[in-house]
Amino acid sequence: MRAAPDELIARDDELSRLHSALTRAGSGRGLVVAITGPIASGKTALLDAGAAEAGFVTLRAVCSMEERAVPYGMLGQLFDHPVLAAQAPEPVRLTASCEDPQDGTDNRLRAEFTRTLLALAADWPVLIGIDDVHHADPASLRCLLHLVRRIGPARIAVVLTELRRPTPADSRFQAELLSLRSYQEIALRPLNEAQTTELVRGQLGEEAHDDICADTFRATGGNLLLGHGLINDIREAWAAGRSGVVAGRAYRLAYLGSLYRCGPLALRVARASAVLSASTEPVLVQRMTGLGGETVEQVYEQLNEGRLLQGDRFPHPAARSIVLDDLSASERRNLHESALELLRDHGVAGNVLARHQIGTGRVHGAEVVALFTEAAREHHLRGELDEAAGYLELAHRASDDPGTRAALRVGAAAIERLCNPVRAGRHLPELLTASRAGLLSPEHAVSLADWLAMGGRPDEAAEVLAAQRPAAGSEQNKALLRVGELSLGLVHPGASDPAHRTDPFASGGLAALPGPARNRAVADKAVIAALRGRYERADVHAERVLQHTHATADRTTAMMALLALLYAENTEAVQFWVDKLAGDEGTRTPADEAVHAGFNAETALRRGDLTSAVEYGETALGPRHAPTWGVAAALPLSSTVVAAIRLGDLDRAERWLAGPLPQETPESLFGLHLLWARGQHHLATGRYRAAHTAFRECGERMRRWAVDVPGLALWRVDAAESLLLLGRDRAEGLRLISEQLSRPMRARARVLTLRVQAAYSPLPQRIDLLEEAADLLVTCNDRYELAHVLTDLAEASSMVRHHSRARGLFRRARHLATQCGAAPLLRRLGAEPSDIGGAWNAPPGQRIASLTESERRVAALAAIGRTNREIADQLFVTASTVEQHLTNVFRKLGVKGRQQLPRELADVGEPAGRDRRCG
């Protein structure tokens, strides 16, 4: 049978050598050819191609490990040929009944076998093809040796296929062959990557793109049997509508078949390696299998040559699973027991020991609880939150102690809140019961109370803290409870005791707290300082916390510190820390992504980047992230609503305002953001009285809760603006403005106040106030507010007949409003709807001007060919920050990638630094 073409890929030279040898044999120069190679390298296919050569009488035998103990088994297959059976009936009889050969049989068969073959070769050239000769029975090999010593002048070719093994199955036979002048070897190797690509495309067609070919080579290493199996699986997957490289049944059978053909030693080593997994080391495999060090080394060499292993690792995750699935339950338990015993003294990580502990089936008891808890801690530190939560669940099941079980449940819930807060909610009933039973430590009680508070359940949070007070004997426990009360009072100032709205650590006491609780207390102190107008202190506290906070491990702490900077009107610092804490995109949890997107939405709004504010806000409030916010969802919601209003998309703003939030949101600190956003929506839709009511209600709560700062809401200015639009009570409006000017505020809040004050003022004073506001905005990087101020200033200049100046101001204002996409402001500036809709069809220079400073810096470096990592290193930011900036750049410039970035960007110089404290 002629071999299929794809079975002989890259075998042209070897096939040519075999044909030459057979030609010589056919002309009377007998020889022996050994086709050697690792498992599934195409040895049989090459022999088949040679056997198809016309003019030879072909005798074939296939040896197997199971038949090696049967005397003359191989010889019997060779005699099972009509021509030989007719010429030598006696050897046929002897080989058919030689399970227990009599004395003298061996000599008789050797002589008869040689005589018969030499006689046959006198009439016809003879090809003796023997597959897997390393499994041949010794008696047959002795007969074969008897023949090959005598075939020099005969027309006989003996072609053997042999698996390259650490130790030959029959060393004497190998040595005899090597001593023959007529012996030659054809060594095969697995396919390389290019040859594998040829095989894949020959079977699957050009639909097999480069990634498919590369993945196939990685999973097979050029092993032909694995390659054919995987190609069959890919074909079946494609027929079922699945894409990519899928290792299925055919790959499984090919891998197991290859492994079993390598012999029992290879099977033992592969099984030990599969159980040890990442802990695999030759010395451990040696101890688990009971094999000698040299033997293990030779077996690894054999498995690597056959591409069944790569080093001591499996070529594909499915390969390891295949080996494990082939074990019986008792075999697997025994191997895990052995691995666990070996690794305990080997200094491996707790999660590795825990995996083997599970494999043993022994998953109960205090020692097991400690092991699973350590494994959870290690996974948590690596950001593998699902695995961490899973191990804490196992530890919970393994424990009989109620207090330990409660602590483990708190830990599992805290982790699940980061990746799946909806699922985490199932733990709350058990934890509340544990709290009432006094089973929670003060630290865990504070964590639970914080969770309940952010989830809009302040009464239950207060109940959890109250249950701790009678037993809080130590100074540390009392300090922990004060942290919980402080946090609850901040998040729900309307539902807590007024005494808890002051700083309980104002006179010290932080030293008694453990690290994470101390950081949370300092973050809360920063928020209190910002809400009392002590901005510099808020900056110092917040940045100190953020320098020592891991966003994932201390998400709420990081969020409170960012909130302190936001309320202190330090927008640039918020942006800096949001980017710094973001981490790599692939390792962020949904909670990390929510915080990143939510605070980016607010900072984008305060910079006048309205489109980005909406995009970030919608990300923060999407199905994947919204559950992580709780009552704090009102913060990104307000940013998204106000940005949509300024873009002129009132329908979108209204849809967001109608969305569901926790019931207690209005009575929380974050509810003030929502109330302010509703007021802005009323203003935009012409409901000025409703807007005024909303702003006054917001202000009354802020004063009652002692959180009256413009970084949270500039309610006095907004209420004054609504009175102005109502055309009534100018005195009240001026009073509100005057009151606001007497309070501490930073540059951006002062700009907003000056702009509304100017609207209440006579023309000459109005122009002075607007010019002061415009000067301040140059340092504040808020394009929308600058456009608004310049529009007011242009109108005022026109009213005093400074028409040339007014035209220049109108042009600048329209340019800025176009960059922001602020349709209502553009309409006020006289733009036609077509102008507004085509605002981004601007020339490259104008589009480049729409970029923020950070985006320009990143884009300039990308334009000259720097990679994301090089840009990150040069600008001292994370690679994910570079990716986010480039995404915004591509959108704003209307390009698809860095290759299309305008060359003008390469000429953009390094912008001057800005005052980070500017809001």
Residue, then its C-alpha position, 0 to 999 in steps of 0.5 A: m500500500r502506497a503511503a499517503p502524501d502527507e505522511l511523507i512530508a519532508r521525507d524526500d531525502e530519506l525515501s530516496r536513500l531507501h529506494s537506492a538501498l532497495t535498488r542495490a539489494g535487487s541487483g544482488r547486494g543484500l543489506v539491512v536498513a534500520i529506519t529509526g526515530p522517536i515515536a510517531s515520526g513516520k517510520t512505518a509510512l517510509l517502510d510502506a513506501g519502500a514495500a510498494e516498490a515493484g518487483f519484490v516479494t514482500l514479507r511483513a511482520v508487525c511486532s508488539m510488546e504483548e507478543r514479545a514473550v511468544p517464541y517465534g511470533m515474528l517469524g511466524q508472521l513472515f512465514d504466513h505468506p503463500v510463497l514461503a508456506a508452499q516452499a517450507p511447510e515444516p517451518v510454518r508448522l513449527t512456528a505455529s506451535c512453538e509456545d513451548p518449543q522442544d530442544g533443537t527447534d531453534n537450530r532447525l528453524r534458523a537453518e530452514f528460515t535462511r535456506t528458504l529465503l536464500a532459495l526464494a531470492a534466487d528467483w525473486p528479489v525479497l523485501i523483509g519488512i519488520d515494524d517495531v523490531h524492538h518488540a520482537d521476541p528473542a527467538s525470532l531475532r536469533c533466526l533473523l540474525h542467522l539470515v542477515r549474516r549470509i545475505g551479502p550476495a543475495r537479492i534480499a533487503v531487510v528493512l526494520t523500523e525501530l523506536r529510538r529508546p534509552t536502552p535497546a530491548d536486545s543489546r546483542f541483536q543491536a550489536e550484531l547489526l552494527s557490525l555488519r558491512s551491509y547495515q545502514e540506518i535512516a534516522l527520522r526526526p519529528l516535523n519542524e514548524a514549517q513542515t507542520t504548517e504544510l501538513v496542516r494546510g494540506q489537510l485543512g486548506e488555506e482556512a488554516h491561518d498562521d495562528i492555527c498552524a503555530d498552535t498545532f505545532r506547539a501542541t504536537g511538536g511535529n509528532l505526526l500521530l499527534g498532528h493527524g489527531l489534532i487536525n481531525d479534532i480541528r476539522e470536527a470543531w469547525a464543522a460544529g461551528r467552533s473556531g481555533v485549535v481544539a484538542g479532542r478525542a482524536y488527539r487524546l487517542a493519539y497521545l495515549g497511543s504514542l505514550y503506551r508504545c514508548g513502554p511502561l517506564a515512559l508511562r510511569v514517568a509521564r504519570a508522575s510528571a502529570v501529577l507533580s505538574a509545575s513541581t516536576e523535577p527529575v529527583l522527585v520523579q525518580r523518588m515517585t517512580g522508584l526508578g534510577g536517576e539515569t533511567v529517568e533521564q533517558v526516559y525524559e530524553q525519549l519522551n522529548e524526542g517523541r515530543l510527548l513532553q517539552g522538557d518536563r512539561f506537557p506540550h498542551p494542557a489537554a495532554r496532561s489531562i489525558v495522562l491523569d484521566d487514564l489513571s484509576a481513582s486509586e492510582r491517582r490517590n496513591l500518586h498524590e499521597s506520594a507527591l504530598e509526602l515528597l513536597r512537604d519537605h521540598g519547600v513548595a508553595g501552599n497552593v501546590l500542597a493543597r492541590h495534592q491534598i485534594g487529590t488524596g481525598r483527605v479534605h477534613g481537619a485543622e491541618v487541612v484547613a490551614l493548608f487550604t487557607e494558605a493556598a487561598r492567600e497565595h492565589h489572592l496575592r497573585g490576583e487569582l481571585d476565583e481560585a482563592a475563593g474556591y480554596l477558602e470554600l474548601a477550608h470552610r467545609a474542612s473545619d468544624d470550628p464555628g469561629t474559624r468557619a465564620a472567619l473563612r466565610v468573611g474572607a471568601a465573601a471579601i474576595e468574591r465581592l471583587c469579582n462577582p459581588v452578586r454571588a458574594g451576597r449569598h454569604l450575608p445571611e450566614l455572616l449576620t447570624a455569625s455576628r449575632a452569635g458573637l463569632l466574628s472577630p472585630e476586624h471581620a465585623v468591621s469588614l462586614a459592616d463596611w460591606l453592608a454600608m456600601g451595599g445600602r444597608p446601614d441599619e444592619a451595619a450598625e447592628v454588626l458594630a453594636a454587637q462587638r462593643p461589649a466584647a471589645g476589651s483591648e485597645q486594638n479592638k476598640a480602635l477597630l470598632r472606631v474605624g467601622e463607625l467612622s466609615l459608616g458615618l462617612v458613607h451614611p451621614g444621614a443614618s448614623d449618630p452625629a457623634h460618629r461623623t467626627d474624626p475619632f482619631a483626631s487626637g491619635g490612636l492609629a498606632a493600635l490598628p493593624g496595617p490595612a485597618r490603619n490605612r482605611a482609617v487614614a483614608d477616612k481621615a483624608v475624606i473628613a479633612a476634604l469635607r471640612g475644607r482642609y484640602e492640603r491635609a486631605d492631599v497628604h493623608a490620601e496620597r500617603v494611603l495610596q502609596h501603600t495600597h494595593a488596589t485589588a486587596d484594599r479596593t474600598t480604602a483606595m476608593m476612599a483615598l481617591l474620593a478625598l482627593l476628588y473632594a479636595e478638588n485635586t483632579e490631577a492627583v486623582q488621575f495620576w493615582v487612578d492610572k498608577l493603581a490600574g495595573d495590567e488590564g489582564t489582571r484587573t478584577p471587575a471591581d478594579e475596572a469599576v473604580h478605574a472607569g468610575f473615577n476616570a469618568e469624573t476626572a474627564l468631566r472636570r477636564g471637559d472631555l465629555t465623550s470620554a466621561v460618558e464612555y468611562g461612565e457607561t463602562a463603570l455602570g455596565p452589567r459587569h461592573a455596576p454590582t461592585w459599586g453599591v451606593a457609590a454607583a451614584l458617583p459615576l452615574s452623576s458624571t455620566v449624566v452631566a457629561a451627556i447633558r453637556l453633549g446635548d444627549l438629554d435622552r441618555a441622561e434621563r435613561w441613566l437617572a431612571g436606572p435602579l440604585p440601592q434603596e438607601t442611596p439618597e441618604s448616603l454621601f453618594g446620594l448628594h452626587l445623584l441629587w446634584a445631577r438631577g438638578q443639572h438635568h432640570l436646568a438643561t430641560g428648562r425646569y428651573r424651579a425644580a433645579h433650584t429645589a434640587f440644589r437647595e435640598c442638596g445644600e441643606r443635606m450637605r450643611r446638616w451632614a457637615v460635608d459642605v465643600p465645592g469638590l462634592a457639589l457647588w450647590r450655592v452657585d448652581a442654585a444662584e444660576s437657577l434663580l437667574l434663569l427663573g428671573r427672580d430673587r436676585a438678592e438671594g442669588l447674590r447672597l449665595i454667591s457671596e457666601q460661596l466666595s467666603r468659603p475655601m475653594r480651589a481654582r476650578a470651583r472659584v472659576l465656576t463661582l466667578r462665572v455665575q457672579a459675572a452674570y449677576s454683575p454690571l457689564p464692566q465688572r462682569i468682564d473683569l470677573l470673566e477675565e479672571a476666570a479665564d486666566l484661572l482656567v488656563t491652569c485648570n485644564d477644563r476645556y468645557e468651562l473655558a469654552h463657557v467662560l469665553t462664550d460669556l466674555a465674548e457676549a459681554s465684549s460684544m455688548v460694550r462694542h468691542h466687536s473685534r475682540a468678541r469675534g476672536l473670543f467667539r472663535r476660540a470658544r467655538h473651537l473649544a466647544t467643538q473639541c468637547g462636542a458640547a452641542p448646546l454650547l455650540r448652538r448658543l455660539g451660532a453653530e448649525p446642526s451640520d456644524i455640530g454633527g461634523a465637529w470631528n471632521a476637523p483638520p489634523g491640527q485641530r483634532i490633535a488639539s483635542l487631545t489631553e496633555s497625557e494623550r499628546r505625550v503618549a501619541a507623540l511617542a507612538a508616532i515615532g515608533r515607540t512600543n507601549r512598554e517603552i512609552a510606559d517606561q519613559l513616562f513612568v506610567t503603566a502599560s495599561t495606561v498607555e493602552q487607554h490613552l492610545t484608545n482615546v487618541f485613535r477615537k479622537l483622531g479618527v484613525k484605526g491604529r498607530q500606523q495612521l497617526p498624523r506625522e504632526l504628532a512627532d513634532v509635539g514637544e513635552p508639555a509644561g507640567r501643571d499644578r496637580r492641586c488644580g481642580 
